[in-house]
Structures are given as C-alpha cells and as structure tokens.
Amino acid sequence: MNNCRTHSRHNCPDPACRDERSNVGSVSPTTSGDPAIGIGGGLAIDLTDGSLGFQVSPGLVIDTDGS
C-alpha cells in the first residue's frame, strides 16, 4: 500500500519517493462535508472555517472543529 512507484519498496527512504506519500495540496472532504487541503504530515486545513484536521486516508479528513 505504501510502496513507492520507482523502487516498489515499502516506505522507501529516497526523498523523491517520500514526496509520493505527502498529502500536501491534496483536496479531500472532511467528516462534516467541507473541502480541506493537505498541508503535509497528515494534517489538513478546512477551507470553510480554517480548522485543522487529520487526513486518515486518501479522500477523508477528520474534522476537529467539533461539528
């Protein structure tokens, strides 16, 4: 699941391959249905209210604004 495309290694240490796993710039819905954009390290910003969320999988962000 986390294999890189270039070397087919799990959690490959090559810097280019680590970028494949980054969520920077990925747009996903939050659990409350708002759009969020990834900022790296599994974190995402809700574009509606500015709250911080956690991207738990590609395409899903857990919203932390309490709604």
C-alpha positions, 0 to 999 in steps of 0.5 A: 500500500505504501510502496513507492512507484520507482523502487516498489519498496515499502516506505522507501527512504529516497526523498523523491519517493517520500514526496509520493506519500505527502498529502500536501495540496491534496483536496479531500472532504472532511467528516462534516462535508467541507473541502480541506487541503493537505498541508503535509504530515497528515494534517489538513486545513478546512477551507470553510472555517480554517480548522485543522484536521487529520487526513486518515486516508486518501479522500477523508479528513477528520474534522476537529472543529467539533461539528 
